[in-house]
Amino acid sequence: MPAPKRASSAGLDAVIDLSHGARVDDFNAIRKQSNILAVIHKATEGGDYVDPAYTDRRPRAEAAGLLWGAYHFGTAQFPGAKQAASFLATARPGPSTLMALDFEPNDPNPRNTMRLDQAEAFVLAIQAATGLLPMVYTHPGWANGRSAGRAGRRLPQPIAPGSILARCDLWLADYHDEAEVPFAWADRGWKLWQYAGDESVADAEFGTVPRAVVGVSHADRNVFNGDAAALYRYWRGRTGSV
């Protein structure tokens, strides 16, 4: 029987994402000992929550030579444009700051799950303000209209290929050896694939394969669809166009 496919064989395993819930001990160790090239950090949630670690960690990560990104966790409580304004005020994106919308079921509060029209309004507001399209982080089941999350919520209809979301680069969350690409992105595939969540030294994905990150208590692991040179070009030279 052939060995199971490892996520690292599909691209460059050099991107992590964090929030204040992860303890960061040393960004230099993250960069040099674990060969991580980029960090995407939670900046905001809804229209009134700011991650308390975002502002402090950004200069430390950049000083260690890490590429920086910021993501927003969408909710239903505020209009999409208001959430975009809150995100931009906190993230303060520069020319090489990757931006992303986390569009998924809100498991702690299912009734506060962001709607599709709110997600589209968020993306349009980001594009209007910056000239760039953010990435969209989502799960294949959620994007395709299947039940997702602990509460089994689903979108009223799948994300369509004609949606503004489908023009955004896909950050896919799928914890399997093979990634399922939502049909709205079938002709483009994923740019980032989050293949493992909350990795720590004590609980590494794929058993003995060492994928935990030195310098942080735990982190989500992501593969970039390309090599290191392509990653730097993408991060530093994105136009947001399609």
Backbone as CSV, one residue per row, in Angstrom:
resi,resn,N_x,N_y,N_z,CA_x,CA_y,CA_z,C_x,C_y,C_z
1,MET,0.859,-1.195,0.000,0.000,0.000,0.000,0.890,1.239,0.000
2,PRO,0.626,2.230,-0.866,1.469,3.432,-0.897,1.294,4.249,0.372
3,ALA,2.352,4.971,0.731,2.280,5.837,1.913,1.284,6.950,1.669
4,PRO,0.574,7.427,2.711,-0.373,8.519,2.521,0.343,9.783,2.081
5,LYS,-0.322,10.551,1.254,0.246,11.797,0.768,0.396,12.787,1.917
6,ARG,1.545,13.456,1.979,1.773,14.489,2.984,1.489,15.858,2.380
7,ALA,0.968,16.756,3.207,0.629,18.079,2.695,1.842,18.770,2.110
8,SER,3.035,18.539,2.702,4.228,19.230,2.241,4.583,18.876,0.805
9,SER,4.093,17.723,0.306,4.394,17.335,-1.064,3.601,18.153,-2.067
10,ALA,2.589,18.891,-1.600,1.738,19.662,-2.492,2.197,21.101,-2.643
11,GLY,3.192,21.513,-1.907,3.641,22.894,-1.975,4.642,23.186,-0.878
12,LEU,4.729,24.447,-0.513,5.717,24.904,0.461,5.077,25.027,1.840
13,ASP,5.535,24.201,2.781,4.981,24.168,4.133,5.707,25.207,4.988
14,ALA,5.343,26.490,4.811,6.126,27.555,5.443,5.282,28.710,5.948
15,VAL,3.974,28.492,6.138,3.074,29.552,6.584,2.292,29.072,7.799
16,ILE,2.238,29.894,8.840,1.406,29.582,9.999,0.418,30.717,10.222
17,ASP,-0.673,30.412,10.901,-1.585,31.472,11.333,-1.821,31.358,12.823
18,LEU,-2.001,32.524,13.439,-2.044,32.642,14.891,-3.141,33.603,15.326
19,SER,-3.464,33.522,16.611,-4.248,34.547,17.286,-3.633,34.725,18.670
20,HIS,-4.256,35.583,19.480,-3.708,35.817,20.821,-3.751,34.552,21.687
21,GLY,-4.553,33.573,21.281,-4.654,32.340,22.053,-3.397,31.491,22.025
22,ALA,-2.519,31.740,21.067,-1.246,31.019,21.004,-0.162,31.855,21.683
23,ARG,0.652,31.221,22.511,1.765,31.911,23.158,2.962,31.928,22.218
24,VAL,3.479,33.118,21.936,4.660,33.240,21.089,5.862,33.545,21.970
25,ASP,6.865,32.675,21.934,8.071,32.861,22.724,9.183,33.539,21.941
26,ASP,9.292,33.243,20.644,10.450,33.729,19.907,10.167,33.687,18.407
27,PHE,9.946,34.854,17.798,9.715,34.903,16.359,10.965,34.512,15.577
28,ASN,12.136,34.788,16.119,13.363,34.387,15.441,13.464,32.865,15.347
29,ALA,13.042,32.168,16.410,13.046,30.701,16.372,12.022,30.192,15.364
30,ILE,10.878,30.837,15.291,9.863,30.454,14.311,10.443,30.528,12.905
31,ARG,11.172,31.608,12.639,11.740,31.799,11.297,12.922,30.875,11.034
32,LYS,13.867,30.800,11.962,15.140,30.143,11.671,15.165,28.659,12.013
33,GLN,14.449,28.269,13.061,14.502,26.866,13.460,13.402,26.022,12.824
34,SER,12.296,26.651,12.458,11.196,25.898,11.852,10.997,26.228,10.377
35,ASN,11.855,27.114,9.844,11.795,27.459,8.421,10.434,28.022,8.003
36,ILE,9.799,28.748,8.915,8.554,29.438,8.594,8.905,30.775,7.934
37,LEU,8.232,31.089,6.846,8.506,32.318,6.117,7.438,33.389,6.322
38,ALA,6.226,32.977,6.719,5.124,33.940,6.796,4.180,33.604,7.944
39,VAL,3.641,34.656,8.547,2.666,34.541,9.634,1.425,35.339,9.259
40,ILE,0.263,34.723,9.393,-1.009,35.433,9.239,-1.659,35.475,10.618
41,HIS,-1.911,36.674,11.126,-2.396,36.837,12.497,-3.814,37.395,12.500
42,LYS,-4.616,36.902,13.408,-5.957,37.470,13.573,-5.841,38.922,13.987
43,ALA,-6.612,39.778,13.324,-6.630,41.198,13.656,-7.947,41.591,14.328
44,THR,-9.063,41.140,13.759,-10.369,41.582,14.232,-11.402,40.473,14.087
45,GLU,-12.527,40.692,14.760,-13.692,39.818,14.647,-14.925,40.691,14.721
46,GLY,-15.891,40.413,13.847,-17.096,41.232,13.842,-16.766,42.690,13.542
47,GLY,-17.462,43.595,14.246,-17.220,45.010,14.008,-16.657,45.736,15.196
48,ASP,-16.382,44.998,16.307,-15.968,45.710,17.512,-14.907,44.969,18.328
49,TYR,-14.355,43.872,17.805,-13.356,43.126,18.566,-12.008,43.211,17.871
50,VAL,-10.983,43.533,18.660,-9.607,43.595,18.168,-8.784,42.554,18.917
51,ASP,-8.021,41.734,18.179,-7.147,40.770,18.834,-6.074,41.541,19.609
52,PRO,-5.955,41.321,20.924,-5.053,42.127,21.738,-3.572,41.906,21.455
53,ALA,-3.229,40.849,20.741,-1.815,40.561,20.469,-1.354,41.092,19.119
54,TYR,-2.279,41.504,18.270,-1.930,41.839,16.886,-0.897,42.962,16.793
55,THR,-1.166,44.076,17.422,-0.316,45.259,17.259,1.083,45.039,17.805
56,ASP,1.194,44.328,18.921,2.503,44.075,19.521,3.323,43.080,18.701
57,ARG,2.682,42.079,18.149,3.421,41.017,17.474,3.889,41.396,16.076
58,ARG,3.181,42.282,15.418,3.540,42.593,14.030,4.986,43.077,13.887
59,PRO,5.416,44.119,14.592,6.810,44.561,14.398,7.831,43.513,14.815
60,ARG,7.518,42.706,15.806,8.440,41.661,16.235,8.607,40.600,15.150
61,ALA,7.505,40.227,14.519,7.571,39.236,13.452,8.320,39.781,12.243
62,GLU,8.019,41.007,11.876,8.678,41.595,10.712,10.165,41.803,10.967
63,ALA,10.533,42.147,12.207,11.948,42.300,12.543,12.693,40.973,12.447
64,ALA,11.982,39.871,12.632,12.594,38.545,12.519,12.671,38.070,11.071
65,GLY,12.194,38.888,10.146,12.257,38.529,8.735,11.063,37.762,8.218
66,LEU,9.986,37.739,8.977,8.785,37.025,8.570,7.861,37.923,7.760
67,LEU,7.272,37.374,6.716,6.202,38.063,6.011,4.988,38.126,6.931
68,TRP,4.188,39.189,6.788,3.072,39.414,7.716,1.745,39.450,6.970
69,GLY,0.750,38.845,7.584,-0.605,38.892,7.072,-1.590,39.097,8.202
70,ALA,-2.792,39.540,7.867,-3.831,39.814,8.864,-5.149,39.231,8.372
71,TYR,-5.906,38.624,9.319,-7.209,38.099,8.919,-8.308,38.610,9.838
72,HIS,-9.510,38.623,9.289,-10.717,39.049,10.005,-11.671,37.878,10.087
73,PHE,-12.189,37.599,11.282,-13.206,36.568,11.459,-14.573,37.218,11.318
74,GLY,-15.298,36.830,10.274,-16.577,37.457,9.993,-17.702,36.943,10.875
75,THR,-18.625,37.839,11.224,-19.813,37.485,12.000,-21.046,38.119,11.357
76,ALA,-22.206,37.826,11.908,-23.462,38.371,11.381,-23.898,39.635,12.104
77,GLN,-23.206,39.993,13.164,-23.671,41.063,14.039,-23.599,42.443,13.391
78,PHE,-22.656,42.636,12.469,-22.449,43.948,11.853,-22.447,43.815,10.337
79,PRO,-22.832,44.888,9.620,-22.759,44.842,8.151,-21.331,44.559,7.679
80,GLY,-21.216,43.944,6.506,-19.903,43.592,5.989,-18.985,44.787,5.825
81,ALA,-19.522,45.911,5.357,-18.684,47.099,5.155,-18.159,47.643,6.477
82,LYS,-18.976,47.581,7.527,-18.515,48.042,8.842,-17.406,47.132,9.367
83,GLN,-17.553,45.841,9.128,-16.505,44.917,9.557,-15.205,45.176,8.796
84,ALA,-15.325,45.499,7.522,-14.138,45.810,6.727,-13.442,47.057,7.254
85,ALA,-14.216,48.066,7.627,-13.627,49.298,8.158,-12.898,49.033,9.466
86,SER,-13.492,48.210,10.324,-12.850,47.861,11.589,-11.550,47.108,11.339
87,PHE,-11.590,46.176,10.385,-10.400,45.398,10.055,-9.278,46.290,9.548
88,LEU,-9.574,47.162,8.619,-8.538,48.020,8.038,-7.940,48.961,9.070
89,ALA,-8.779,49.458,9.994,-8.277,50.369,11.021,-7.287,49.676,11.949
90,THR,-7.485,48.390,12.172,-6.589,47.631,13.057,-5.421,47.019,12.292
91,ALA,-5.694,46.399,11.157,-4.654,45.700,10.404,-3.635,46.668,9.816
92,ARG,-4.083,47.852,9.433,-3.202,48.869,8.829,-2.302,48.220,7.773
93,PRO,-2.924,47.659,6.728,-2.134,46.910,5.744,-1.198,47.812,4.946
94,GLY,0.012,47.324,4.753,0.966,47.976,3.879,0.997,47.276,2.540
95,PRO,1.906,47.675,1.654,1.954,47.072,0.317,2.202,45.570,0.326
96,SER,2.850,45.053,1.366,3.153,43.621,1.406,2.459,42.914,2.562
97,THR,1.325,43.475,3.012,0.520,42.821,4.050,-0.573,41.997,3.385
98,LEU,-0.552,40.701,3.592,-1.624,39.869,3.067,-2.869,40.068,3.916
99,MET,-4.020,40.203,3.278,-5.290,40.370,3.967,-6.187,39.173,3.680
100,ALA,-6.987,38.771,4.669,-7.850,37.608,4.482,-9.127,37.747,5.291
101,LEU,-10.201,37.201,4.731,-11.476,37.073,5.428,-11.671,35.625,5.815
102,ASP,-11.912,35.380,7.099,-12.230,34.048,7.614,-13.748,33.895,7.559
103,PHE,-14.222,33.124,6.585,-15.653,32.948,6.345,-16.002,31.482,6.588
104,GLU,-16.538,31.222,7.781,-16.834,29.856,8.197,-17.929,29.891,9.260
105,PRO,-18.482,28.734,9.640,-19.473,28.721,10.717,-18.864,29.223,12.021
106,ASN,-19.646,29.977,12.766,-19.217,30.501,14.060,-19.636,29.490,15.131
107,ASP,-18.779,28.529,15.393,-19.153,27.441,16.299,-19.499,27.918,17.710
108,PRO,-18.771,28.881,18.297,-19.150,29.322,19.647,-20.519,30.001,19.699
109,ASN,-20.942,30.601,18.586,-22.220,31.312,18.539,-22.803,31.148,17.135
110,PRO,-23.399,29.990,16.838,-23.835,29.703,15.461,-24.758,30.751,14.862
111,ARG,-25.611,31.362,15.675,-26.541,32.361,15.147,-25.817,33.620,14.682
112,ASN,-24.569,33.772,15.087,-23.781,34.938,14.696,-22.824,34.610,13.550
113,THR,-23.158,33.605,12.762,-22.348,33.237,11.605,-22.554,34.240,10.478
114,MET,-21.470,34.689,9.889,-21.537,35.649,8.785,-22.331,35.091,7.611
115,ARG,-23.195,35.928,7.027,-23.963,35.536,5.848,-23.133,35.751,4.588
116,LEU,-23.551,35.123,3.508,-22.841,35.254,2.242,-22.844,36.697,1.748
117,ASP,-23.984,37.384,1.859,-24.031,38.772,1.388,-23.129,39.678,2.218
118,GLN,-22.962,39.377,3.497,-22.050,40.157,4.331,-20.602,39.911,3.931
119,ALA,-20.278,38.649,3.625,-18.921,38.332,3.181,-18.610,39.047,1.870
120,GLU,-19.559,39.066,0.956,-19.344,39.753,-0.314,-19.192,41.256,-0.105
121,ALA,-19.975,41.826,0.806,-19.853,43.259,1.091,-18.507,43.577,1.721
122,PHE,-18.019,42.689,2.585,-16.698,42.868,3.198,-15.617,42.921,2.119
123,VAL,-15.634,41.950,1.220,-14.623,41.884,0.165,-14.679,43.124,-0.724
124,LEU,-15.889,43.547,-1.106,-16.027,44.736,-1.949,-15.510,45.983,-1.250
125,ALA,-15.753,46.091,0.063,-15.274,47.257,0.809,-13.751,47.269,0.897
126,ILE,-13.147,46.097,1.092,-11.683,46.017,1.118,-11.108,46.407,-0.237
127,GLN,-11.725,45.905,-1.299,-11.244,46.240,-2.636,-11.380,47.731,-2.922
128,ALA,-12.492,48.330,-2.504,-12.703,49.753,-2.741,-11.686,50.607,-1.985
129,ALA,-11.324,50.175,-0.787,-10.415,50.955,0.056,-8.958,50.767,-0.312
130,THR,-8.591,49.576,-0.797,-7.177,49.270,-1.005,-6.802,48.952,-2.448
131,GLY,-7.789,48.680,-3.273,-7.510,48.232,-4.626,-7.152,46.766,-4.715
132,LEU,-7.229,46.054,-3.589,-6.852,44.646,-3.525,-8.025,43.788,-3.078
133,LEU,-8.049,42.574,-3.547,-8.987,41.588,-3.049,-8.319,40.799,-1.930
134,PRO,-8.977,40.638,-0.795,-8.403,39.790,0.249,-8.502,38.327,-0.148
135,MET,-7.739,37.480,0.531,-7.963,36.053,0.411,-9.261,35.706,1.134
136,VAL,-9.841,34.582,0.786,-10.997,34.056,1.513,-10.613,32.706,2.092
137,TYR,-10.703,32.610,3.426,-10.465,31.358,4.142,-11.807,30.683,4.340
138,THR,-11.917,29.438,3.906,-13.171,28.734,4.092,-12.943,27.231,3.998
139,HIS,-13.967,26.475,4.428,-13.953,25.016,4.371,-14.692,24.558,3.112
140,PRO,-14.282,23.466,2.498,-14.958,23.034,1.275,-16.437,22.728,1.480
141,GLY,-16.785,22.065,2.590,-18.189,21.758,2.823,-19.040,23.008,2.966
142,TRP,-18.526,23.967,3.737,-19.250,25.237,3.941,-19.424,25.960,2.615
143,ALA,-18.351,26.087,1.856,-18.412,26.807,0.585,-19.360,26.133,-0.407
144,ASN,-19.449,24.805,-0.327,-20.296,24.066,-1.269,-21.720,23.862,-0.775
145,GLY,-22.073,24.499,0.340,-23.455,24.455,0.803,-23.822,23.244,1.623
146,ARG,-22.824,22.491,2.099,-23.104,21.342,2.950,-23.099,21.757,4.420
147,SER,-23.658,20.911,5.276,-23.631,21.163,6.708,-22.187,21.224,7.176
148,ALA,-21.889,22.186,8.054,-20.514,22.374,8.514,-20.535,22.899,9.936
149,GLY,-19.429,22.694,10.643,-19.321,23.165,12.016,-20.056,22.253,12.973
150,ARG,-19.831,22.501,14.260,-20.445,21.641,15.279,-21.961,21.726,15.280
151,ALA,-22.506,22.873,14.882,-23.964,23.036,14.875,-24.594,22.584,13.568
152,GLY,-23.782,22.177,12.609,-24.321,21.693,11.349,-25.003,22.752,10.510
153,ARG,-24.531,23.990,10.588,-25.124,25.052,9.777,-24.666,24.909,8.332
154,ARG,-25.420,25.539,7.433,-25.037,25.545,6.031,-25.458,26.867,5.399
155,LEU,-24.774,27.243,4.336,-25.179,28.416,3.577,-26.488,28.107,2.850
156,PRO,-27.362,29.122,2.683,-28.602,28.873,1.936,-28.345,28.372,0.520
157,GLN,-27.229,28.810,-0.068,-26.811,28.315,-1.365,-25.290,28.312,-1.401
158,PRO,-24.688,27.436,-2.187,-23.222,27.410,-2.257,-22.668,28.725,-2.794
159,ILE,-21.401,28.969,-2.510,-20.723,30.102,-3.135,-20.641,29.818,-4.631
160,ALA,-21.143,30.734,-5.435,-21.208,30.528,-6.877,-19.931,31.029,-7.545
161,PRO,-19.576,30.457,-8.686,-18.397,30.935,-9.411,-18.477,32.416,-9.769
162,GLY,-19.684,32.960,-9.876,-19.843,34.367,-10.207,-19.751,35.301,-9.019
163,SER,-19.653,34.766,-7.805,-19.541,35.598,-6.610,-18.199,36.316,-6.581
164,ILE,-18.177,37.511,-5.990,-16.912,38.230,-5.796,-15.959,37.401,-4.943
165,LEU,-16.494,36.538,-4.090,-15.618,35.692,-3.270,-14.784,34.765,-4.147
166,ALA,-15.355,34.273,-5.235,-14.637,33.356,-6.114,-13.529,34.053,-6.890
167,ARG,-13.525,35.376,-6.911,-12.434,36.123,-7.544,-11.263,36.303,-6.581
168,CYS,-11.500,36.029,-5.301,-10.436,36.120,-4.303,-9.617,34.835,-4.311
169,ASP,-8.351,34.935,-3.977,-7.543,33.726,-3.835,-8.062,32.911,-2.659
170,LEU,-8.028,31.607,-2.820,-8.608,30.697,-1.833,-7.574,30.257,-0.810
171,TRP,-7.934,30.427,0.466,-7.188,29.866,1.589,-8.069,28.745,2.115
172,LEU,-7.734,27.533,1.774,-8.588,26.381,2.019,-8.256,25.718,3.345
173,ALA,-9.268,25.433,4.142,-9.115,24.682,5.389,-9.675,23.285,5.176
174,ASP,-8.805,22.291,5.172,-9.238,20.918,4.931,-8.188,19.990,5.526
175,TYR,-8.541,19.313,6.624,-7.573,18.500,7.363,-7.568,17.051,6.875
176,HIS,-7.290,16.896,5.609,-7.197,15.578,4.995,-5.930,15.509,4.146
177,ASP,-5.535,14.294,3.791,-4.334,14.138,2.972,-4.515,14.715,1.579
178,GLU,-5.748,14.749,1.104,-6.055,15.356,-0.187,-7.038,16.501,0.057
179,ALA,-6.764,17.648,-0.549,-7.616,18.818,-0.359,-8.781,18.799,-1.350
180,GLU,-9.972,19.113,-0.854,-11.160,19.242,-1.705,-11.348,20.709,-2.054
181,VAL,-11.283,21.038,-3.303,-11.430,22.427,-3.739,-12.905,22.726,-3.964
182,PRO,-13.474,23.757,-3.323,-14.870,24.122,-3.566,-15.107,24.427,-5.043
183,PHE,-16.321,24.140,-5.516,-16.531,24.237,-6.955,-16.447,25.667,-7.462
184,ALA,-16.642,26.685,-6.598,-16.496,28.075,-7.041,-15.058,28.385,-7.441
185,TRP,-14.115,27.621,-6.919,-12.695,27.828,-7.235,-12.144,26.664,-8.071
186,ALA,-13.006,25.891,-8.699,-12.562,24.682,-9.392,-11.552,24.977,-10.493
187,ASP,-11.673,26.140,-11.128,-10.758,26.448,-12.232,-9.494,27.150,-11.769
188,ARG,-9.411,27.462,-10.456,-8.248,28.191,-9.956,-7.483,27.426,-8.887
189,GLY,-8.177,26.591,-8.121,-7.529,25.863,-7.048,-7.226,26.757,-5.861
190,TRP,-6.435,26.231,-4.921,-6.131,26.964,-3.700,-4.767,27.627,-3.793
191,LYS,-4.641,28.741,-3.085,-3.347,29.420,-2.947,-2.677,29.009,-1.640
192,LEU,-3.453,28.913,-0.565,-2.979,28.388,0.711,-3.894,27.246,1.126
193,TRP,-3.308,26.229,1.715,-4.070,25.087,2.217,-3.704,24.886,3.686
194,GLN,-4.673,25.159,4.573,-4.488,24.881,5.999,-4.789,23.394,6.191
195,TYR,-3.729,22.628,6.390,-3.885,21.177,6.446,-3.880,20.628,7.866
196,ALA,-3.528,21.450,8.865,-3.516,21.001,10.254,-3.754,22.192,11.165
197,GLY,-4.477,21.960,12.263,-4.807,23.041,13.175,-4.243,22.833,14.561
198,ASP,-3.869,23.950,15.210,-3.417,23.947,16.606,-2.301,22.953,16.861
199,GLU,-1.322,22.930,15.990,-0.210,22.004,16.150,0.694,22.432,17.300
200,SER,1.076,21.483,18.121,2.036,21.712,19.189,3.029,20.563,19.200
201,VAL,4.111,20.739,19.941,5.103,19.675,20.035,4.483,18.410,20.601
202,ALA,3.528,18.564,21.507,2.907,17.408,22.160,1.862,16.719,21.287
203,ASP,1.397,17.404,20.243,0.304,16.856,19.444,0.521,17.224,17.988
204,ALA,1.504,16.579,17.361,1.843,16.889,15.978,1.016,16.059,15.016
205,GLU,0.588,16.683,13.932,-0.171,15.992,12.897,0.710,14.944,12.221
206,PHE,0.100,13.888,11.717,0.787,12.832,10.995,1.783,12.083,11.877
207,GLY,1.484,11.918,13.138,2.282,11.072,14.022,3.700,11.539,14.200
208,THR,4.642,10.795,13.666,6.053,11.092,13.919,6.625,12.140,12.971
209,VAL,5.857,12.595,11.993,6.373,13.612,11.082,6.465,14.941,11.824
210,PRO,7.651,15.525,11.976,7.805,16.728,12.800,7.313,17.983,12.096
211,ARG,6.152,18.470,12.485,5.590,19.655,11.872,5.261,20.737,12.904
212,ALA,5.481,20.474,14.166,5.234,21.500,15.167,6.257,22.616,15.007
213,VAL,5.902,23.825,15.413,6.733,25.005,15.183,7.440,25.407,16.468
214,VAL,8.747,25.514,16.403,9.538,25.992,17.536,9.283,27.480,17.721
215,GLY,9.117,27.897,18.981,8.944,29.317,19.276,7.527,29.747,19.547
216,VAL,6.563,28.817,19.400,5.159,29.137,19.635,4.493,27.919,20.266
217,SER,3.521,28.166,21.154,2.874,27.054,21.851,2.124,26.140,20.897
218,HIS,1.441,26.709,19.917,0.724,25.948,18.911,0.382,26.868,17.756
219,ALA,0.157,26.285,16.591,-0.121,27.082,15.402,-0.827,26.240,14.362
220,ASP,-1.625,26.889,13.528,-2.191,26.235,12.369,-1.138,26.215,11.265
221,ARG,-1.045,25.090,10.544,-0.045,24.931,9.499,-0.685,25.071,8.125
222,ASN,0.032,25.755,7.228,-0.488,26.021,5.892,0.579,25.788,4.834
223,VAL,0.150,25.220,3.728,1.005,25.015,2.567,0.691,26.088,1.526
224,PHE,1.753,26.670,0.952,1.600,27.619,-0.147,1.754,26.880,-1.468
225,ASN,0.923,27.230,-2.421,0.940,26.553,-3.719,2.045,27.142,-4.604
226,GLY,3.282,26.759,-4.293,4.434,27.249,-5.039,5.687,27.086,-4.207
227,ASP,6.807,27.595,-4.718,8.060,27.515,-3.976,8.318,28.807,-3.216
228,ALA,9.476,28.913,-2.571,9.770,30.075,-1.739,9.811,31.355,-2.563
229,ALA,10.423,31.305,-3.744,10.491,32.497,-4.587,9.098,32.971,-4.969
230,ALA,8.214,32.023,-5.294,6.837,32.383,-5.644,6.096,32.957,-4.451
231,LEU,6.362,32.422,-3.256,5.719,32.936,-2.054,6.088,34.396,-1.839
232,TYR,7.367,34.721,-1.937,7.787,36.113,-1.750,7.211,37.020,-2.831
233,ARG,7.192,36.554,-4.068,6.605,37.365,-5.135,5.129,37.619,-4.869
234,TYR,4.438,36.573,-4.447,3.006,36.706,-4.202,2.738,37.675,-3.058
235,TRP,3.437,37.493,-1.953,3.189,38.298,-0.756,3.523,39.765,-0.991
236,ARG,4.624,40.005,-1.706,5.117,41.370,-1.868,4.615,42.060,-3.127
237,GLY,4.022,41.285,-4.022,3.657,41.883,-5.293,2.232,41.626,-5.725
238,ARG,1.363,41.308,-4.781,-0.022,41.055,-5.134,-0.679,42.300,-5.704
239,THR,-1.478,42.110,-6.731,-2.254,43.213,-7.302,-3.722,43.104,-6.949
240,GLY,-4.139,41.890,-6.554,-5.545,41.678,-6.255,-6.385,41.493,-7.506
241,SER,-5.776,41.589,-8.677,-6.553,41.440,-9.908,-6.706,39.973,-10.250
242,VAL,-7.599,39.672,-11.156,-7.823,38.289,-11.579,-7.759,38.201,-13.097
